[in-house]
Amino acid sequence: MPKSRQRAKKSTRSYAAPPTKAKPKPSPRWYGFLVLGVILLGVLIIVLNYADFLLPGGTQQHWLWIGLGTIGLGFIAATRWR
């Protein structure tokens, strides 16, 4: 039976390693509390609007939009949390 040929050995050529990406810094400890605070502030604005309590002008649509916008800002800030 004939012998099979041996494979060529891998060269010992060294390749340059790709540059490593720097890890983003972790968020400060207070950032999570800020995110929760902003979201809860938005919820509080909406609840106070419908409770007709402490908000000037009674129940109005613009307070709902302000509350929803505040909650949205909280969610946007949450995406930046590391």
C-alpha distances in whole Angstrom, upper triangle without the diagonal:
4,7,9,13,15,18,22,24,27,30,33,35,38,40,43,44,46,50,51,53,57,57,61,64,65,68,71,72,75,73,72,76,77,75,76,79,79,78,80,83,82,82,86,87,86,88,91,91,91,93,96,96,96,95,98,99,98,95,93,90,89,89,86,84,85,84,80,80,80,78,75,76,75,72,71,71,69,66,67,67,64
4,7,9,12,16,18,21,24,27,30,32,35,37,41,41,44,47,48,51,54,55,59,62,63,66,69,70,73,72,71,74,75,73,75,78,78,76,79,82,81,81,84,86,85,86,90,90,90,92,95,95,95,94,96,97,96,93,92,89,88,88,85,83,84,82,79,78,79,76,74,74,73,70,69,70,68,65,65,65,62
4,6,9,12,15,18,21,24,26,29,32,34,37,38,41,44,45,48,51,52,56,58,60,63,66,67,70,68,68,71,72,70,72,75,75,74,76,79,78,79,82,83,83,84,87,88,88,90,92,93,93,91,94,95,94,91,90,86,86,85,83,81,81,80,77,76,76,74,71,72,71,68,67,67,65,62,62,62,59
4,6,9,12,15,18,21,24,26,29,31,34,35,37,41,42,45,48,49,52,55,57,60,63,64,67,65,65,68,69,67,69,72,72,70,73,76,75,75,79,80,79,81,84,84,84,87,89,89,89,88,91,91,91,88,86,83,82,82,79,77,78,76,73,73,73,70,68,68,67,64,63,64,62,59,59,59,56
4,6,9,12,15,18,21,23,26,28,31,32,35,38,40,43,46,47,51,53,55,58,61,63,66,64,63,67,68,66,68,71,71,70,72,75,74,75,78,79,78,80,83,83,84,86,88,88,88,87,90,90,90,87,85,82,81,81,78,76,77,75,72,71,72,69,67,67,66,63,62,62,60,57,57,58,55
4,6,9,12,15,18,20,23,25,28,29,32,36,37,40,43,44,48,50,52,55,58,60,63,61,61,64,65,63,65,68,68,67,70,72,72,72,75,77,76,78,81,81,82,84,86,86,86,85,87,88,88,85,83,80,79,79,76,74,74,73,70,69,69,67,65,65,64,61,60,60,58,55,55,55,52
4,6,9,12,15,17,20,21,25,26,28,32,33,36,40,41,44,47,49,52,55,57,60,58,57,61,62,60,62,65,65,64,67,69,68,69,72,73,73,75,78,78,79,81,83,83,83,81,84,85,84,82,80,77,76,75,73,71,71,70,67,66,66,64,61,61,60,57,56,56,55,52,51,52,49
4,6,9,12,14,17,19,23,24,26,30,32,35,38,40,43,46,48,51,54,56,59,57,57,61,61,59,61,65,64,64,66,69,68,69,72,73,73,75,77,78,79,81,83,83,82,81,83,84,84,81,80,77,75,75,73,70,70,69,67,65,65,63,61,61,60,57,56,56,54,51,51,51,48
4,6,9,12,14,17,20,21,24,28,29,32,35,37,41,43,45,49,52,53,56,55,55,58,59,57,59,62,62,62,64,67,66,67,70,71,71,73,76,76,77,79,81,81,80,79,82,83,82,80,78,75,74,73,71,69,69,68,65,64,64,62,59,59,58,55,54,54,52,49,49,49,46
4,6,9,11,13,17,18,21,24,26,29,32,34,37,40,42,45,48,50,53,51,51,55,56,54,56,59,59,58,61,63,63,64,67,68,68,70,72,73,74,76,78,78,77,76,78,80,79,77,75,72,71,70,68,66,65,64,62,60,60,58,56,55,55,52,50,50,49,46,45,45,42
4,5,9,11,15,17,20,23,25,28,31,33,37,39,42,45,48,50,53,51,51,55,56,54,56,59,59,59,62,64,63,64,67,68,69,70,73,73,75,76,78,78,77,76,78,80,80,77,75,72,71,70,68,66,66,65,62,61,60,59,56,56,55,52,51,50,49,46,45,45,42
4,6,9,13,15,18,21,23,26,29,31,35,37,40,43,46,48,51,49,50,53,54,53,55,58,58,58,60,62,62,63,66,67,68,69,72,72,74,75,77,77,76,75,77,79,79,76,75,72,70,69,68,65,65,64,61,60,59,58,55,54,54,51,50,49,48,45,44,44,41
4,7,10,12,16,19,21,24,27,30,33,36,38,42,44,47,50,48,48,52,52,51,54,56,56,56,59,61,60,62,65,65,66,68,70,71,72,74,76,75,74,73,75,77,77,74,73,70,68,67,66,63,63,62,60,58,57,56,54,52,52,50,48,47,46,43,42,42,39
4,7,9,12,15,17,21,23,26,30,32,34,38,41,43,46,44,45,49,49,48,50,53,52,53,56,57,57,59,61,62,63,65,67,68,69,71,72,72,71,70,72,73,73,71,70,67,65,64,63,60,60,59,57,55,54,53,50,49,49,47,45,44,43,40,39,39,36
4,6,9,12,15,18,21,24,27,30,32,35,38,41,44,42,42,46,46,45,47,50,50,50,53,54,54,56,58,59,60,62,64,64,66,68,69,69,68,67,69,70,70,68,66,63,61,61,59,57,56,56,53,51,51,50,47,46,46,43,41,41,40,37,36,36,33
4,6,9,12,15,18,21,24,26,29,33,35,38,41,39,40,43,43,42,45,47,47,47,50,52,51,53,56,57,57,59,61,62,63,65,67,66,65,64,66,67,68,66,64,61,59,58,57,54,53,53,51,49,48,47,45,43,43,41,39,38,37,34,33,33,30
4,6,8,12,15,17,21,23,26,29,32,35,37,35,36,40,40,39,41,44,44,44,47,48,48,50,53,53,54,56,58,59,60,62,64,63,62,61,63,64,65,63,61,58,56,55,54,51,51,50,48,46,45,44,42,40,40,38,36,35,34,31,30,30,27
4,6,9,12,15,18,21,24,27,30,33,35,33,34,37,37,36,39,41,41,41,44,45,45,47,50,50,51,53,55,56,57,59,61,60,59,57,60,61,61,59,57,55,52,52,51,48,47,47,44,42,42,41,38,37,37,35,32,32,31,28,27,27,25
4,6,9,12,15,18,21,24,27,30,32,30,31,35,35,34,36,39,38,39,42,43,43,45,47,48,49,51,53,53,55,57,58,58,57,55,57,59,59,57,55,53,50,50,49,46,45,45,43,40,40,39,36,35,34,33,30,30,29,26,24,25,22
4,6,9,12,15,18,21,24,26,29,27,28,32,32,31,33,36,35,36,39,40,40,42,44,45,46,48,50,51,52,54,56,55,54,53,55,57,57,55,53,51,48,48,46,44,43,42,40,38,37,36,34,32,32,30,28,27,26,24,22,22,19
4,6,9,12,15,18,21,24,26,24,25,29,28,27,30,32,32,32,35,37,37,39,41,42,43,45,47,47,49,51,52,51,50,49,51,53,53,51,49,47,45,44,43,40,39,38,37,34,34,33,30,29,28,27,24,23,23,20,18,19,16
4,6,9,12,15,18,21,23,21,23,26,26,25,28,30,30,31,33,35,35,37,39,40,41,43,45,46,47,49,50,50,48,47,49,51,51,50,48,46,43,42,41,39,38,37,35,33,32,31,29,27,27,25,23,22,21,19,16,17,14
4,6,9,12,15,17,20,18,19,23,23,22,25,27,27,28,30,32,32,34,36,37,38,40,42,43,45,46,48,47,45,44,47,49,49,47,46,43,41,40,39,37,35,34,33,31,30,29,27,25,24,23,21,19,18,16,14,14,10
4,6,9,12,15,17,15,16,20,19,19,22,24,23,24,27,28,29,31,33,34,35,37,39,40,41,43,44,43,42,41,43,45,45,44,42,40,38,37,36,34,32,31,30,28,26,25,24,22,21,20,18,16,15,14,11,10,8
4,6,9,12,14,13,14,18,18,17,20,22,22,24,26,27,28,30,32,33,34,36,37,39,41,42,43,42,40,40,42,44,44,43,42,40,38,36,35,34,32,31,30,28,26,25,24,21,20,20,18,16,15,14,11,10,7
4,7,9,11,10,11,14,15,15,17,19,20,21,23,25,26,27,29,30,32,33,35,36,38,39,41,39,38,37,40,42,42,41,40,38,36,34,33,32,30,29,28,26,24,23,22,20,18,18,17,14,13,13,10,8,5
4,6,8,6,8,11,11,11,14,16,16,18,20,21,22,24,26,27,29,30,31,33,35,36,37,36,34,34,36,39,39,38,37,35,33,31,30,29,27,25,25,23,21,20,20,17,15,15,14,11,11,11,8,6,5
4,5,6,8,10,10,12,14,15,16,18,20,21,22,24,25,27,29,30,31,33,35,35,37,35,33,33,36,38,38,37,37,36,33,31,31,30,27,26,26,24,21,21,21,18,16,17,17,13,13,14,11,9,9
4,6,7,8,9,11,12,14,15,17,18,19,22,23,24,26,28,28,29,32,33,34,35,33,32,32,35,38,37,37,36,35,33,31,30,30,27,25,25,24,21,20,21,19,16,17,18,14,13,15,13,10,10
4,6,5,6,9,10,10,12,15,15,16,19,20,21,22,25,25,26,28,30,31,32,30,28,28,31,34,34,33,33,32,30,27,27,27,24,22,23,22,18,18,19,16,14,16,16,12,12,15,13,11,12
4,5,5,6,9,10,11,13,14,15,17,19,20,21,23,24,25,27,29,30,31,30,28,28,30,33,33,32,31,30,28,26,25,24,22,20,20,19,16,15,16,13,11,12,13,9,9,11,10,7,9
4,5,5,6,9,10,11,12,14,16,17,18,20,22,23,24,26,28,28,30,29,28,27,30,33,32,31,31,29,28,25,24,24,22,19,19,19,16,14,15,13,10,11,12,9,8,11,10,7,9
4,5,5,6,9,10,10,12,14,15,16,18,20,21,22,24,26,26,28,26,25,25,28,31,30,29,29,28,26,24,23,23,20,18,19,18,15,14,16,14,11,13,14,11,10,14,13,11,13
4,5,5,6,9,10,10,12,14,15,16,19,20,21,22,25,25,26,25,23,23,26,28,28,27,27,26,24,21,21,20,18,16,17,16,12,12,14,11,8,11,12,9,9,13,12,10,13
4,5,5,6,9,10,11,13,14,16,17,19,20,22,23,24,26,25,24,23,26,28,28,26,26,24,22,20,19,19,16,14,14,13,10,9,11,9,5,7,9,6,6,10,10,9,12
4,6,5,6,8,10,11,12,14,16,16,18,20,21,22,24,23,22,22,25,27,26,25,25,24,22,20,19,19,17,14,14,14,11,9,12,11,7,9,12,10,9,12,13,11,15
4,5,5,6,9,10,10,12,14,15,16,18,20,20,22,20,19,19,22,25,24,23,23,23,21,18,18,18,15,13,14,14,10,10,12,11,8,11,13,11,11,15,15,14,17
4,5,5,6,9,10,11,13,14,15,17,19,20,21,20,19,18,21,23,23,21,21,20,18,15,15,15,12,10,11,10,6,7,9,7,5,9,11,9,10,13,14,14,17
4,5,5,6,9,10,11,13,14,16,17,18,20,19,19,18,21,23,22,20,20,19,17,15,14,14,12,9,9,10,7,5,8,8,5,7,10,10,10,13,14,14,18
4,5,5,6,9,10,10,12,14,15,16,18,17,17,16,20,22,21,19,20,19,18,15,14,15,13,9,11,12,9,8,11,11,9,11,14,13,13,16,18,17,20
4,5,5,6,9,10,10,12,14,15,16,15,14,13,17,19,18,17,17,17,15,12,12,13,10,8,10,11,7,8,11,11,9,12,15,14,15,18,19,18,22
4,5,5,6,9,10,11,13,14,15,15,15,13,16,18,17,15,15,14,13,10,9,9,7,4,6,7,5,5,9,9,8,11,13,13,14,17,19,19,23
4,5,5,6,9,10,11,12,14,14,14,14,17,18,17,15,15,14,14,11,9,11,10,6,8,10,8,7,11,12,11,13,15,16,16,19,21,20,24
4,5,5,6,8,10,10,12,11,11,11,15,16,15,14,15,15,14,11,10,13,11,8,10,12,10,10,14,14,13,16,18,18,18,22,23,23,26
4,6,5,6,9,10,10,10,10,8,12,13,12,11,11,12,11,7,7,10,8,5,9,11,9,10,13,14,14,16,18,18,19,22,24,24,27
4,6,5,6,9,10,11,12,10,13,14,12,10,10,10,10,7,6,9,8,5,8,11,10,10,13,15,15,16,19,20,20,23,25,25,28
4,5,5,6,9,9,11,10,14,15,12,10,12,13,13,10,9,12,12,9,11,14,13,13,16,18,17,19,21,22,22,25,27,27,30
4,6,5,6,5,7,7,10,12,10,9,11,12,13,9,10,13,12,10,13,15,14,15,18,19,18,21,23,23,24,27,29,28,32
4,6,5,7,8,6,9,9,7,5,7,9,10,6,7,11,10,9,12,14,14,15,17,19,19,21,23,24,25,27,29,30,33
4,5,8,11,10,12,12,9,6,9,10,12,9,9,13,13,11,13,16,16,16,19,21,21,22,25,26,26,29,31,31,35
4,5,9,9,12,12,9,8,11,13,15,12,12,16,16,14,16,19,18,18,22,23,23,24,27,28,28,31,33,33,36
4,7,7,9,9,5,6,9,12,13,11,12,16,15,14,17,19,19,20,23,24,24,26,28,29,30,32,34,34,38
4,6,8,10,7,9,12,15,15,12,14,17,16,15,18,20,19,20,23,24,23,26,28,28,29,32,33,33,37
4,6,9,8,10,12,15,15,12,14,17,15,14,18,19,18,19,23,23,23,25,27,27,28,31,32,32,36
4,6,6,8,9,12,11,8,11,14,12,12,16,17,16,18,20,21,21,24,26,26,27,30,31,31,35
4,6,8,9,12,11,10,13,15,13,14,18,18,18,20,23,23,24,27,28,28,30,32,33,34,38
4,7,7,10,10,10,13,15,14,15,18,19,19,22,24,24,25,28,29,30,32,34,35,36,40
4,6,10,11,9,12,14,14,15,17,19,19,21,23,24,25,27,29,30,31,34,35,36,39
4,7,9,8,9,12,13,13,15,17,18,19,21,22,23,25,27,28,29,31,33,34,38
4,6,6,7,9,11,12,13,15,16,18,19,21,22,24,25,27,28,30,32,33,37
4,5,5,7,9,10,11,13,14,16,17,19,20,21,23,25,26,28,30,31,35
4,5,5,6,9,10,10,12,14,15,16,18,20,21,22,24,26,27,29,33
4,5,5,6,9,10,10,12,14,15,17,18,20,21,23,25,26,27,31
4,5,5,6,9,10,11,12,14,15,17,18,20,21,23,25,26,30
4,5,5,6,8,10,10,12,14,15,16,18,20,21,23,25,28
4,6,5,6,9,10,10,12,14,15,16,18,20,22,23,27
4,5,5,6,9,10,11,13,14,15,17,19,21,21,25
4,5,5,6,9,10,11,12,14,15,17,19,20,24
4,5,5,6,9,10,10,12,14,16,17,19,23
4,5,5,6,9,10,11,12,15,16,17,21
4,5,5,6,9,10,11,13,15,16,19
4,5,5,6,9,10,11,13,15,18
4,5,5,6,9,10,11,13,17
4,5,5,6,9,10,11,15
4,5,5,7,9,10,14
4,5,5,7,9,13
4,5,5,7,11
4,5,5,9
4,6,8
4,6
4
